[in-house]
């Protein structure tokens, strides 16, 4: 059973860009209401689809360099990264069924 992995500016390359499976990176912050709403959904996605996708969480307040590099202007923003490249960008809260569908899981 997988859980979301905490990523930072320092380990983003090794945890996300070098991953051999797709990574869904959640750009979030403590003060963001919709971010708190989607957090349990991402826990479920990590637990249920951990064999297909890795879920990572990046706090934008603590890791502004990575958020800036990927032009994250509003949160929550989720980037699906495959083979080091952004394959999909999802902005805002989504119910689990819609998120899973958009990710093709």
Wavefront OBJ file of the C-alpha trace (Angstrom):
o trace
v 0.000 0.000 0.000
v 1.594 3.233 -1.171
v 1.388 6.642 0.436
v 2.143 10.065 -1.048
v 5.839 10.942 -0.947
v 6.980 14.352 0.276
v 9.147 16.034 -2.353
v 11.238 19.184 -2.092
v 13.339 21.379 -4.355
v 16.263 19.197 -3.262
v 14.876 15.753 -4.092
v 12.448 16.623 -6.922
v 14.808 15.393 -9.625
v 15.511 12.023 -7.993
v 11.956 11.360 -6.724
v 9.998 12.693 -9.715
v 12.028 13.308 -12.857
v 14.055 10.087 -12.534
v 11.098 7.908 -11.517
v 10.512 4.817 -13.648
v 6.734 5.196 -13.231
v 4.425 8.183 -13.803
v 4.341 10.637 -10.884
v 1.381 12.796 -9.894
v 2.837 15.828 -8.105
v 0.435 17.780 -5.905
v 1.548 21.407 -5.475
v -0.121 22.535 -2.238
v 0.146 24.738 0.871
v -1.047 24.455 4.487
v -3.355 27.485 4.208
v -5.121 26.262 1.039
v -8.645 24.937 1.692
v -9.068 23.040 -1.592
v -5.603 21.500 -1.025
v -6.812 20.085 2.300
v -9.963 18.795 0.590
v -8.034 16.891 -2.073
v -5.383 15.467 0.301
v -7.466 12.426 1.402
v -8.356 11.721 -2.239
v -4.658 11.640 -3.131
v -4.034 9.283 -0.185
v -6.674 6.931 -1.656
v -5.229 7.204 -5.178
v -1.748 6.386 -3.825
v -3.101 3.387 -1.903
v -5.255 2.019 -4.737
v -3.081 2.789 -7.772
v 0.424 2.703 -6.261
v 1.440 -0.020 -8.701
v 0.640 2.297 -11.654
v 1.421 5.773 -10.366
v 3.501 7.448 -7.682
v 1.855 10.306 -5.782
v 4.094 13.114 -4.530
v 3.309 16.265 -2.555
v 5.297 19.488 -2.829
v 4.630 22.359 -0.419
v 4.870 25.520 -2.551
v 5.626 27.777 0.443
v 8.713 25.717 1.307
v 9.767 24.873 -2.275
v 9.202 27.949 -4.400
v 11.941 27.149 -6.897
v 10.236 24.018 -8.251
v 6.778 25.623 -8.203
v 8.164 28.565 -10.167
v 9.975 26.316 -12.671
v 6.653 24.630 -13.526
v 4.692 27.921 -13.595
v 2.360 26.880 -10.778
v 0.239 30.007 -10.319
v -2.674 28.619 -8.302
v -3.058 25.677 -5.982
v -3.889 22.929 -5.829
v -2.164 22.173 -9.117
v -1.316 18.587 -9.991
v 1.198 17.690 -12.664
v 1.371 14.201 -14.112
v 5.016 13.694 -15.004
v 6.065 10.798 -17.227
v 9.689 10.181 -18.174
v 10.677 13.565 -16.750
v 8.137 15.493 -18.851
v 4.793 17.056 -17.893
v 2.099 14.897 -19.495
v -0.932 16.580 -17.911
v -1.759 19.576 -15.724
v -4.828 19.545 -13.481
v -5.722 22.728 -11.615
v -8.161 22.901 -8.718
v -10.122 20.407 -6.669
v -11.518 17.343 -8.444
v -13.653 14.547 -6.992
v -11.846 11.197 -6.933
v -13.768 9.678 -9.865
v -12.984 12.667 -12.108
v -9.335 12.742 -11.065
v -8.868 9.001 -11.668
v -10.584 9.354 -15.048
v -8.412 12.321 -16.093
v -5.295 10.366 -15.108
v -6.417 7.362 -17.161
v -6.198 4.948 -14.227
l 1 2 3 4 5 6 7 8 9 10 11 12 13 14 15 16 17 18 19 20 21 22 23 24 25 26 27 28 29 30 31 32 33 34 35 36 37 38 39 40 41 42 43 44 45 46 47 48 49 50 51 52 53 54 55 56 57 58 59 60 61 62 63 64 65 66 67 68 69 70 71 72 73 74 75 76 77 78 79 80 81 82 83 84 85 86 87 88 89 90 91 92 93 94 95 96 97 98 99 100 101 102 103 104 105
